[in-house]
Amino acid sequence: MDYLTGNRIQQNVKTGARGEFIFGRNELGGQRFHRWVDTLLETPDGALAKQFEAGLG
């Protein structure tokens, strides 16, 4: 089913009818990953070890 959905999305993107798409909004794993990356990027270098211990919280 994911392959079919991805294929349909690609077909629609090619039409140019929309300039922006949200794909995978309901995929919790992807959301958690991006929150974690954002958290790490915002954490000062000296506090990274403590952030890894604490996790996302």
PDBQT receptor file of N, H, CA, C and O in Angstrom, charges set to zero:
ATOM      1  N   MET A   1       0.819  -1.194   0.000  1.00  0.00    +0.000 N 
ATOM      2  CA  MET A   1       0.000   0.000   0.000  1.00  0.00    +0.000 C 
ATOM      3  C   MET A   1       0.867   1.265   0.000  1.00  0.00    +0.000 C 
ATOM      4  O   MET A   1       0.519   2.252  -0.648  1.00  0.00    +0.000 OA
ATOM      5  N   ASP A   2       1.988   1.241   0.719  1.00  0.00    +0.000 N 
ATOM      6  H   ASP A   2       2.271   0.440   1.245  1.00  0.00    +0.000 HD
ATOM      7  CA  ASP A   2       2.849   2.422   0.747  1.00  0.00    +0.000 C 
ATOM      8  C   ASP A   2       3.404   2.742  -0.636  1.00  0.00    +0.000 C 
ATOM      9  O   ASP A   2       3.520   3.910  -1.008  1.00  0.00    +0.000 OA
ATOM     10  N   TYR A   3       3.746   1.699  -1.401  1.00  0.00    +0.000 N 
ATOM     11  H   TYR A   3       3.652   0.750  -1.099  1.00  0.00    +0.000 HD
ATOM     12  CA  TYR A   3       4.278   1.923  -2.738  1.00  0.00    +0.000 C 
ATOM     13  C   TYR A   3       3.221   2.583  -3.615  1.00  0.00    +0.000 C 
ATOM     14  O   TYR A   3       3.524   3.523  -4.349  1.00  0.00    +0.000 OA
ATOM     15  N   LEU A   4       1.996   2.103  -3.545  1.00  0.00    +0.000 N 
ATOM     16  H   LEU A   4       1.749   1.339  -2.949  1.00  0.00    +0.000 HD
ATOM     17  CA  LEU A   4       0.904   2.666  -4.330  1.00  0.00    +0.000 C 
ATOM     18  C   LEU A   4       0.662   4.130  -3.950  1.00  0.00    +0.000 C 
ATOM     19  O   LEU A   4       0.497   4.985  -4.819  1.00  0.00    +0.000 OA
ATOM     20  N   THR A   5       0.642   4.404  -2.655  1.00  0.00    +0.000 N 
ATOM     21  H   THR A   5       0.777   3.709  -1.949  1.00  0.00    +0.000 HD
ATOM     22  CA  THR A   5       0.432   5.781  -2.190  1.00  0.00    +0.000 C 
ATOM     23  C   THR A   5       1.566   6.684  -2.653  1.00  0.00    +0.000 C 
ATOM     24  O   THR A   5       1.317   7.789  -3.135  1.00  0.00    +0.000 OA
ATOM     25  N   GLY A   6       2.806   6.232  -2.514  1.00  0.00    +0.000 N 
ATOM     26  H   GLY A   6       3.008   5.334  -2.122  1.00  0.00    +0.000 HD
ATOM     27  CA  GLY A   6       3.948   7.026  -2.962  1.00  0.00    +0.000 C 
ATOM     28  C   GLY A   6       3.894   7.305  -4.451  1.00  0.00    +0.000 C 
ATOM     29  O   GLY A   6       4.211   8.409  -4.892  1.00  0.00    +0.000 OA
ATOM     30  N   ASN A   7       3.496   6.317  -5.221  1.00  0.00    +0.000 N 
ATOM     31  H   ASN A   7       3.238   5.420  -4.863  1.00  0.00    +0.000 HD
ATOM     32  CA  ASN A   7       3.388   6.481  -6.666  1.00  0.00    +0.000 C 
ATOM     33  C   ASN A   7       2.321   7.527  -7.015  1.00  0.00    +0.000 C 
ATOM     34  O   ASN A   7       2.537   8.374  -7.881  1.00  0.00    +0.000 OA
ATOM     35  N   ARG A   8       1.193   7.464  -6.349  1.00  0.00    +0.000 N 
ATOM     36  H   ARG A   8       1.017   6.776  -5.645  1.00  0.00    +0.000 HD
ATOM     37  CA  ARG A   8       0.129   8.446  -6.594  1.00  0.00    +0.000 C 
ATOM     38  C   ARG A   8       0.573   9.856  -6.213  1.00  0.00    +0.000 C 
ATOM     39  O   ARG A   8       0.254  10.827  -6.900  1.00  0.00    +0.000 OA
ATOM     40  N   ILE A   9       1.301   9.954  -5.124  1.00  0.00    +0.000 N 
ATOM     41  H   ILE A   9       1.560   9.166  -4.566  1.00  0.00    +0.000 HD
ATOM     42  CA  ILE A   9       1.808  11.268  -4.706  1.00  0.00    +0.000 C 
ATOM     43  C   ILE A   9       2.745  11.819  -5.780  1.00  0.00    +0.000 C 
ATOM     44  O   ILE A   9       2.654  12.991  -6.143  1.00  0.00    +0.000 OA
ATOM     45  N   GLN A  10       3.641  10.980  -6.286  1.00  0.00    +0.000 N 
ATOM     46  H   GLN A  10       3.715  10.027  -5.991  1.00  0.00    +0.000 HD
ATOM     47  CA  GLN A  10       4.571  11.435  -7.316  1.00  0.00    +0.000 C 
ATOM     48  C   GLN A  10       3.834  11.892  -8.574  1.00  0.00    +0.000 C 
ATOM     49  O   GLN A  10       4.219  12.884  -9.192  1.00  0.00    +0.000 OA
ATOM     50  N   GLN A  11       2.794  11.186  -8.947  1.00  0.00    +0.000 N 
ATOM     51  H   GLN A  11       2.481  10.380  -8.444  1.00  0.00    +0.000 HD
ATOM     52  CA  GLN A  11       2.001  11.582 -10.113  1.00  0.00    +0.000 C 
ATOM     53  C   GLN A  11       1.361  12.945  -9.886  1.00  0.00    +0.000 C 
ATOM     54  O   GLN A  11       1.329  13.778 -10.791  1.00  0.00    +0.000 OA
ATOM     55  N   ASN A  12       0.850  13.172  -8.678  1.00  0.00    +0.000 N 
ATOM     56  H   ASN A  12       0.876  12.495  -7.943  1.00  0.00    +0.000 HD
ATOM     57  CA  ASN A  12       0.216  14.446  -8.373  1.00  0.00    +0.000 C 
ATOM     58  C   ASN A  12       1.223  15.592  -8.286  1.00  0.00    +0.000 C 
ATOM     59  O   ASN A  12       0.920  16.715  -8.690  1.00  0.00    +0.000 OA
ATOM     60  N   VAL A  13       2.401  15.318  -7.768  1.00  0.00    +0.000 N 
ATOM     61  H   VAL A  13       2.646  14.406  -7.440  1.00  0.00    +0.000 HD
ATOM     62  CA  VAL A  13       3.435  16.347  -7.677  1.00  0.00    +0.000 C 
ATOM     63  C   VAL A  13       3.790  16.854  -9.069  1.00  0.00    +0.000 C 
ATOM     64  O   VAL A  13       3.976  18.053  -9.276  1.00  0.00    +0.000 OA
ATOM     65  N   LYS A  14       3.880  15.937 -10.008  1.00  0.00    +0.000 N 
ATOM     66  H   LYS A  14       3.729  14.963  -9.839  1.00  0.00    +0.000 HD
ATOM     67  CA  LYS A  14       4.259  16.303 -11.375  1.00  0.00    +0.000 C 
ATOM     68  C   LYS A  14       3.260  17.252 -12.039  1.00  0.00    +0.000 C 
ATOM     69  O   LYS A  14       3.625  17.951 -12.985  1.00  0.00    +0.000 OA
ATOM     70  N   THR A  15       2.014  17.294 -11.571  1.00  0.00    +0.000 N 
ATOM     71  H   THR A  15       1.717  16.726 -10.803  1.00  0.00    +0.000 HD
ATOM     72  CA  THR A  15       1.023  18.175 -12.193  1.00  0.00    +0.000 C 
ATOM     73  C   THR A  15       1.308  19.639 -11.885  1.00  0.00    +0.000 C 
ATOM     74  O   THR A  15       0.905  20.522 -12.642  1.00  0.00    +0.000 OA
ATOM     75  N   GLY A  16       2.003  19.903 -10.773  1.00  0.00    +0.000 N 
ATOM     76  H   GLY A  16       2.330  19.185 -10.157  1.00  0.00    +0.000 HD
ATOM     77  CA  GLY A  16       2.293  21.285 -10.389  1.00  0.00    +0.000 C 
ATOM     78  C   GLY A  16       1.106  21.997  -9.764  1.00  0.00    +0.000 C 
ATOM     79  O   GLY A  16       1.174  23.200  -9.513  1.00  0.00    +0.000 OA
ATOM     80  N   ALA A  17       0.024  21.281  -9.509  1.00  0.00    +0.000 N 
ATOM     81  H   ALA A  17      -0.031  20.304  -9.713  1.00  0.00    +0.000 HD
ATOM     82  CA  ALA A  17      -1.184  21.891  -8.944  1.00  0.00    +0.000 C 
ATOM     83  C   ALA A  17      -0.952  22.428  -7.532  1.00  0.00    +0.000 C 
ATOM     84  O   ALA A  17      -1.608  23.381  -7.112  1.00  0.00    +0.000 OA
ATOM     85  N   ARG A  18      -0.032  21.824  -6.812  1.00  0.00    +0.000 N 
ATOM     86  H   ARG A  18       0.501  21.050  -7.153  1.00  0.00    +0.000 HD
ATOM     87  CA  ARG A  18       0.292  22.281  -5.457  1.00  0.00    +0.000 C 
ATOM     88  C   ARG A  18       1.785  22.511  -5.358  1.00  0.00    +0.000 C 
ATOM     89  O   ARG A  18       2.579  21.804  -5.977  1.00  0.00    +0.000 OA
ATOM     90  N   GLY A  19       2.152  23.497  -4.580  1.00  0.00    +0.000 N 
ATOM     91  H   GLY A  19       1.507  24.071  -4.077  1.00  0.00    +0.000 HD
ATOM     92  CA  GLY A  19       3.568  23.797  -4.419  1.00  0.00    +0.000 C 
ATOM     93  C   GLY A  19       4.181  23.174  -3.187  1.00  0.00    +0.000 C 
ATOM     94  O   GLY A  19       5.403  23.173  -3.036  1.00  0.00    +0.000 OA
ATOM     95  N   GLU A  20       3.345  22.638  -2.292  1.00  0.00    +0.000 N 
ATOM     96  H   GLU A  20       2.353  22.639  -2.414  1.00  0.00    +0.000 HD
ATOM     97  CA  GLU A  20       3.851  22.113  -1.024  1.00  0.00    +0.000 C 
ATOM     98  C   GLU A  20       3.027  20.902  -0.616  1.00  0.00    +0.000 C 
ATOM     99  O   GLU A  20       1.809  20.876  -0.797  1.00  0.00    +0.000 OA
ATOM    100  N   PHE A  21       3.710  19.890  -0.059  1.00  0.00    +0.000 N 
ATOM    101  H   PHE A  21       4.699  19.911   0.088  1.00  0.00    +0.000 HD
ATOM    102  CA  PHE A  21       3.036  18.675   0.375  1.00  0.00    +0.000 C 
ATOM    103  C   PHE A  21       3.534  18.272   1.749  1.00  0.00    +0.000 C 
ATOM    104  O   PHE A  21       4.706  18.468   2.071  1.00  0.00    +0.000 OA
ATOM    105  N   ILE A  22       2.667  17.719   2.547  1.00  0.00    +0.000 N 
ATOM    106  H   ILE A  22       1.715  17.559   2.286  1.00  0.00    +0.000 HD
ATOM    107  CA  ILE A  22       3.059  17.111   3.812  1.00  0.00    +0.000 C 
ATOM    108  C   ILE A  22       2.892  15.614   3.627  1.00  0.00    +0.000 C 
ATOM    109  O   ILE A  22       1.787  15.126   3.392  1.00  0.00    +0.000 OA
ATOM    110  N   PHE A  23       3.990  14.896   3.735  1.00  0.00    +0.000 N 
ATOM    111  H   PHE A  23       4.888  15.293   3.926  1.00  0.00    +0.000 HD
ATOM    112  CA  PHE A  23       3.987  13.453   3.502  1.00  0.00    +0.000 C 
ATOM    113  C   PHE A  23       4.456  12.764   4.772  1.00  0.00    +0.000 C 
ATOM    114  O   PHE A  23       5.511  13.106   5.305  1.00  0.00    +0.000 OA
ATOM    115  N   GLY A  24       3.700  11.814   5.258  1.00  0.00    +0.000 N 
ATOM    116  H   GLY A  24       2.842  11.537   4.825  1.00  0.00    +0.000 HD
ATOM    117  CA  GLY A  24       4.080  11.068   6.450  1.00  0.00    +0.000 C 
ATOM    118  C   GLY A  24       3.715  11.757   7.745  1.00  0.00    +0.000 C 
ATOM    119  O   GLY A  24       4.325  11.477   8.777  1.00  0.00    +0.000 OA
ATOM    120  N   ARG A  25       2.751  12.638   7.726  1.00  0.00    +0.000 N 
ATOM    121  H   ARG A  25       2.255  12.865   6.887  1.00  0.00    +0.000 HD
ATOM    122  CA  ARG A  25       2.351  13.384   8.920  1.00  0.00    +0.000 C 
ATOM    123  C   ARG A  25       2.000  12.453  10.077  1.00  0.00    +0.000 C 
ATOM    124  O   ARG A  25       2.273  12.773  11.233  1.00  0.00    +0.000 OA
ATOM    125  N   ASN A  26       1.410  11.329   9.783  1.00  0.00    +0.000 N 
ATOM    126  H   ASN A  26       1.187  11.068   8.843  1.00  0.00    +0.000 HD
ATOM    127  CA  ASN A  26       0.960  10.421  10.835  1.00  0.00    +0.000 C 
ATOM    128  C   ASN A  26       1.993   9.356  11.188  1.00  0.00    +0.000 C 
ATOM    129  O   ASN A  26       1.689   8.417  11.924  1.00  0.00    +0.000 OA
ATOM    130  N   GLU A  27       3.186   9.493  10.680  1.00  0.00    +0.000 N 
ATOM    131  H   GLU A  27       3.433  10.256  10.082  1.00  0.00    +0.000 HD
ATOM    132  CA  GLU A  27       4.247   8.526  10.964  1.00  0.00    +0.000 C 
ATOM    133  C   GLU A  27       4.986   8.960  12.226  1.00  0.00    +0.000 C 
ATOM    134  O   GLU A  27       5.850   9.834  12.173  1.00  0.00    +0.000 OA
ATOM    135  N   LEU A  28       4.648   8.355  13.348  1.00  0.00    +0.000 N 
ATOM    136  H   LEU A  28       3.946   7.645  13.391  1.00  0.00    +0.000 HD
ATOM    137  CA  LEU A  28       5.203   8.765  14.638  1.00  0.00    +0.000 C 
ATOM    138  C   LEU A  28       6.726   8.639  14.688  1.00  0.00    +0.000 C 
ATOM    139  O   LEU A  28       7.401   9.497  15.256  1.00  0.00    +0.000 OA
ATOM    140  N   GLY A  29       7.266   7.580  14.100  1.00  0.00    +0.000 N 
ATOM    141  H   GLY A  29       6.718   6.882  13.638  1.00  0.00    +0.000 HD
ATOM    142  CA  GLY A  29       8.722   7.400  14.124  1.00  0.00    +0.000 C 
ATOM    143  C   GLY A  29       9.456   8.565  13.476  1.00  0.00    +0.000 C 
ATOM    144  O   GLY A  29      10.471   9.028  13.997  1.00  0.00    +0.000 OA
ATOM    145  N   GLY A  30       8.948   9.041  12.343  1.00  0.00    +0.000 N 
ATOM    146  H   GLY A  30       8.123   8.664  11.921  1.00  0.00    +0.000 HD
ATOM    147  CA  GLY A  30       9.556  10.182  11.666  1.00  0.00    +0.000 C 
ATOM    148  C   GLY A  30       9.457  11.456  12.482  1.00  0.00    +0.000 C 
ATOM    149  O   GLY A  30      10.398  12.248  12.519  1.00  0.00    +0.000 OA
ATOM    150  N   GLN A  31       8.323  11.658  13.135  1.00  0.00    +0.000 N 
ATOM    151  H   GLN A  31       7.558  11.014  13.105  1.00  0.00    +0.000 HD
ATOM    152  CA  GLN A  31       8.142  12.843  13.968  1.00  0.00    +0.000 C 
ATOM    153  C   GLN A  31       9.122  12.836  15.136  1.00  0.00    +0.000 C 
ATOM    154  O   GLN A  31       9.747  13.853  15.437  1.00  0.00    +0.000 OA
ATOM    155  N   ARG A  32       9.252  11.680  15.792  1.00  0.00    +0.000 N 
ATOM    156  H   ARG A  32       8.745  10.854  15.547  1.00  0.00    +0.000 HD
ATOM    157  CA  ARG A  32      10.185  11.585  16.926  1.00  0.00    +0.000 C 
ATOM    158  C   ARG A  32      11.632  11.818  16.469  1.00  0.00    +0.000 C 
ATOM    159  O   ARG A  32      12.403  12.497  17.147  1.00  0.00    +0.000 OA
ATOM    160  N   PHE A  33      11.981  11.255  15.331  1.00  0.00    +0.000 N 
ATOM    161  H   PHE A  33      11.354  10.703  14.781  1.00  0.00    +0.000 HD
ATOM    162  CA  PHE A  33      13.333  11.440  14.806  1.00  0.00    +0.000 C 
ATOM    163  C   PHE A  33      13.626  12.926  14.584  1.00  0.00    +0.000 C 
ATOM    164  O   PHE A  33      14.675  13.419  15.001  1.00  0.00    +0.000 OA
ATOM    165  N   HIS A  34      12.719  13.630  13.939  1.00  0.00    +0.000 N 
ATOM    166  H   HIS A  34      11.867  13.230  13.601  1.00  0.00    +0.000 HD
ATOM    167  CA  HIS A  34      12.956  15.048  13.645  1.00  0.00    +0.000 C 
ATOM    168  C   HIS A  34      12.965  15.898  14.919  1.00  0.00    +0.000 C 
ATOM    169  O   HIS A  34      13.722  16.865  15.012  1.00  0.00    +0.000 OA
ATOM    170  N   ARG A  35      12.136  15.548  15.891  1.00  0.00    +0.000 N 
ATOM    171  H   ARG A  35      11.521  14.763  15.815  1.00  0.00    +0.000 HD
ATOM    172  CA  ARG A  35      12.186  16.269  17.179  1.00  0.00    +0.000 C 
ATOM    173  C   ARG A  35      13.537  16.056  17.839  1.00  0.00    +0.000 C 
ATOM    174  O   ARG A  35      14.114  16.992  18.392  1.00  0.00    +0.000 OA
ATOM    175  N   TRP A  36      14.047  14.827  17.784  1.00  0.00    +0.000 N 
ATOM    176  H   TRP A  36      13.578  14.066  17.335  1.00  0.00    +0.000 HD
ATOM    177  CA  TRP A  36      15.336  14.519  18.393  1.00  0.00    +0.000 C 
ATOM    178  C   TRP A  36      16.457  15.278  17.687  1.00  0.00    +0.000 C 
ATOM    179  O   TRP A  36      17.334  15.834  18.349  1.00  0.00    +0.000 OA
ATOM    180  N   VAL A  37      16.443  15.310  16.369  1.00  0.00    +0.000 N 
ATOM    181  H   VAL A  37      15.731  14.859  15.831  1.00  0.00    +0.000 HD
ATOM    182  CA  VAL A  37      17.462  16.049  15.620  1.00  0.00    +0.000 C 
ATOM    183  C   VAL A  37      17.393  17.530  15.964  1.00  0.00    +0.000 C 
ATOM    184  O   VAL A  37      18.427  18.155  16.201  1.00  0.00    +0.000 OA
ATOM    185  N   ASP A  38      16.189  18.103  15.996  1.00  0.00    +0.000 N 
ATOM    186  H   ASP A  38      15.349  17.596  15.803  1.00  0.00    +0.000 HD
ATOM    187  CA  ASP A  38      16.038  19.515  16.360  1.00  0.00    +0.000 C 
ATOM    188  C   ASP A  38      16.574  19.777  17.759  1.00  0.00    +0.000 C 
ATOM    189  O   ASP A  38      17.258  20.773  17.990  1.00  0.00    +0.000 OA
ATOM    190  N   THR A  39      16.263  18.883  18.692  1.00  0.00    +0.000 N 
ATOM    191  H   THR A  39      15.707  18.073  18.504  1.00  0.00    +0.000 HD
ATOM    192  CA  THR A  39      16.755  19.035  20.070  1.00  0.00    +0.000 C 
ATOM    193  C   THR A  39      18.274  19.020  20.105  1.00  0.00    +0.000 C 
ATOM    194  O   THR A  39      18.884  19.856  20.772  1.00  0.00    +0.000 OA
ATOM    195  N   LEU A  40      18.890  18.087  19.401  1.00  0.00    +0.000 N 
ATOM    196  H   LEU A  40      18.394  17.408  18.859  1.00  0.00    +0.000 HD
ATOM    197  CA  LEU A  40      20.351  17.998  19.388  1.00  0.00    +0.000 C 
ATOM    198  C   LEU A  40      20.989  19.226  18.750  1.00  0.00    +0.000 C 
ATOM    199  O   LEU A  40      22.025  19.699  19.218  1.00  0.00    +0.000 OA
ATOM    200  N   LEU A  41      20.385  19.743  17.692  1.00  0.00    +0.000 N 
ATOM    201  H   LEU A  41      19.543  19.359  17.312  1.00  0.00    +0.000 HD
ATOM    202  CA  LEU A  41      20.938  20.930  17.037  1.00  0.00    +0.000 C 
ATOM    203  C   LEU A  41      20.847  22.163  17.923  1.00  0.00    +0.000 C 
ATOM    204  O   LEU A  41      21.684  23.061  17.829  1.00  0.00    +0.000 OA
ATOM    205  N   GLU A  42      19.840  22.211  18.775  1.00  0.00    +0.000 N 
ATOM    206  H   GLU A  42      19.160  21.481  18.851  1.00  0.00    +0.000 HD
ATOM    207  CA  GLU A  42      19.652  23.366  19.658  1.00  0.00    +0.000 C 
ATOM    208  C   GLU A  42      20.442  23.245  20.960  1.00  0.00    +0.000 C 
ATOM    209  O   GLU A  42      20.564  24.222  21.698  1.00  0.00    +0.000 OA
ATOM    210  N   THR A  43      20.976  22.066  21.249  1.00  0.00    +0.000 N 
ATOM    211  H   THR A  43      20.877  21.272  20.649  1.00  0.00    +0.000 HD
ATOM    212  CA  THR A  43      21.705  21.836  22.495  1.00  0.00    +0.000 C 
ATOM    213  C   THR A  43      23.158  22.280  22.337  1.00  0.00    +0.000 C 
ATOM    214  O   THR A  43      23.830  21.873  21.389  1.00  0.00    +0.000 OA
ATOM    215  N   PRO A  44      23.645  23.109  23.257  1.00  0.00    +0.000 N 
ATOM    216  CA  PRO A  44      25.063  23.500  23.191  1.00  0.00    +0.000 C 
ATOM    217  C   PRO A  44      25.972  22.271  23.297  1.00  0.00    +0.000 C 
ATOM    218  O   PRO A  44      25.625  21.293  23.959  1.00  0.00    +0.000 OA
ATOM    219  N   ASP A  45      27.121  22.326  22.651  1.00  0.00    +0.000 N 
ATOM    220  H   ASP A  45      27.403  23.121  22.113  1.00  0.00    +0.000 HD
ATOM    221  CA  ASP A  45      28.034  21.185  22.624  1.00  0.00    +0.000 C 
ATOM    222  C   ASP A  45      28.350  20.654  24.013  1.00  0.00    +0.000 C 
ATOM    223  O   ASP A  45      28.395  19.441  24.218  1.00  0.00    +0.000 OA
ATOM    224  N   GLY A  46      28.568  21.539  24.958  1.00  0.00    +0.000 N 
ATOM    225  H   GLY A  46      28.531  22.524  24.792  1.00  0.00    +0.000 HD
ATOM    226  CA  GLY A  46      28.931  21.127  26.315  1.00  0.00    +0.000 C 
ATOM    227  C   GLY A  46      27.816  20.401  27.049  1.00  0.00    +0.000 C 
ATOM    228  O   GLY A  46      28.074  19.752  28.062  1.00  0.00    +0.000 OA
ATOM    229  N   ALA A  47      26.595  20.494  26.568  1.00  0.00    +0.000 N 
ATOM    230  H   ALA A  47      26.385  21.021  25.745  1.00  0.00    +0.000 HD
ATOM    231  CA  ALA A  47      25.453  19.870  27.237  1.00  0.00    +0.000 C 
ATOM    232  C   ALA A  47      24.944  18.629  26.498  1.00  0.00    +0.000 C 
ATOM    233  O   ALA A  47      23.934  18.045  26.890  1.00  0.00    +0.000 OA
ATOM    234  N   LEU A  48      25.638  18.226  25.430  1.00  0.00    +0.000 N 
ATOM    235  H   LEU A  48      26.459  18.701  25.111  1.00  0.00    +0.000 HD
ATOM    236  CA  LEU A  48      25.159  17.090  24.638  1.00  0.00    +0.000 C 
ATOM    237  C   LEU A  48      25.120  15.786  25.428  1.00  0.00    +0.000 C 
ATOM    238  O   LEU A  48      24.152  15.033  25.319  1.00  0.00    +0.000 OA
ATOM    239  N   ALA A  49      26.153  15.504  26.222  1.00  0.00    +0.000 N 
ATOM    240  H   ALA A  49      26.940  16.115  26.311  1.00  0.00    +0.000 HD
ATOM    241  CA  ALA A  49      26.183  14.253  26.987  1.00  0.00    +0.000 C 
ATOM    242  C   ALA A  49      24.970  14.193  27.914  1.00  0.00    +0.000 C 
ATOM    243  O   ALA A  49      24.322  13.153  28.027  1.00  0.00    +0.000 OA
ATOM    244  N   LYS A  50      24.672  15.287  28.562  1.00  0.00    +0.000 N 
ATOM    245  H   LYS A  50      25.198  16.132  28.469  1.00  0.00    +0.000 HD
ATOM    246  CA  LYS A  50      23.525  15.319  29.476  1.00  0.00    +0.000 C 
ATOM    247  C   LYS A  50      22.226  15.156  28.703  1.00  0.00    +0.000 C 
ATOM    248  O   LYS A  50      21.295  14.508  29.182  1.00  0.00    +0.000 OA
ATOM    249  N   GLN A  51      22.156  15.737  27.514  1.00  0.00    +0.000 N 
ATOM    250  H   GLN A  51      22.912  16.264  27.126  1.00  0.00    +0.000 HD
ATOM    251  CA  GLN A  51      20.941  15.615  26.689  1.00  0.00    +0.000 C 
ATOM    252  C   GLN A  51      20.738  14.166  26.270  1.00  0.00    +0.000 C 
ATOM    253  O   GLN A  51      19.608  13.677  26.275  1.00  0.00    +0.000 OA
ATOM    254  N   PHE A  52      21.815  13.468  25.905  1.00  0.00    +0.000 N 
ATOM    255  H   PHE A  52      22.733  13.865  25.901  1.00  0.00    +0.000 HD
ATOM    256  CA  PHE A  52      21.690  12.058  25.530  1.00  0.00    +0.000 C 
ATOM    257  C   PHE A  52      21.204  11.220  26.710  1.00  0.00    +0.000 C 
ATOM    258  O   PHE A  52      20.425  10.284  26.530  1.00  0.00    +0.000 OA
ATOM    259  N   GLU A  53      21.656  11.550  27.898  1.00  0.00    +0.000 N 
ATOM    260  H   GLU A  53      22.289  12.310  28.044  1.00  0.00    +0.000 HD
ATOM    261  CA  GLU A  53      21.188  10.823  29.093  1.00  0.00    +0.000 C 
ATOM    262  C   GLU A  53      19.712  11.073  29.331  1.00  0.00    +0.000 C 
ATOM    263  O   GLU A  53      18.979  10.157  29.706  1.00  0.00    +0.000 OA
ATOM    264  N   ALA A  54      19.268  12.299  29.120  1.00  0.00    +0.000 N 
ATOM    265  H   ALA A  54      19.863  13.043  28.816  1.00  0.00    +0.000 HD
ATOM    266  CA  ALA A  54      17.885  12.681  29.409  1.00  0.00    +0.000 C 
ATOM    267  C   ALA A  54      16.923  12.222  28.307  1.00  0.00    +0.000 C 
ATOM    268  O   ALA A  54      15.744  11.988  28.574  1.00  0.00    +0.000 OA
ATOM    269  N   GLY A  55      17.413  12.093  27.089  1.00  0.00    +0.000 N 
ATOM    270  H   GLY A  55      18.370  12.283  26.872  1.00  0.00    +0.000 HD
ATOM    271  CA  GLY A  55      16.531  11.745  25.978  1.00  0.00    +0.000 C 
ATOM    272  C   GLY A  55      15.638  12.936  25.621  1.00  0.00    +0.000 C 
ATOM    273  O   GLY A  55      15.957  14.087  25.918  1.00  0.00    +0.000 OA
ATOM    274  N   LEU A  56      14.516  12.626  24.980  1.00  0.00    +0.000 N 
ATOM    275  H   LEU A  56      14.257  11.691  24.739  1.00  0.00    +0.000 HD
ATOM    276  CA  LEU A  56      13.595  13.695  24.581  1.00  0.00    +0.000 C 
ATOM    277  C   LEU A  56      12.765  14.215  25.736  1.00  0.00    +0.000 C 
ATOM    278  O   LEU A  56      12.329  15.366  25.730  1.00  0.00    +0.000 OA
ATOM    279  N   GLY A  57      12.552  13.374  26.716  1.00  0.00    +0.000 N 
ATOM    280  H   GLY A  57      12.906  12.439  26.720  1.00  0.00    +0.000 HD
ATOM    281  CA  GLY A  57      11.796  13.797  27.894  1.00  0.00    +0.000 C 
ATOM    282  C   GLY A  57      10.398  13.999  27.654  1.00  0.00    +0.000 C 
ATOM    283  O   GLY A  57       9.659  14.357  28.571  1.00  0.00    +0.000 OA
TER     284      GLY A  57
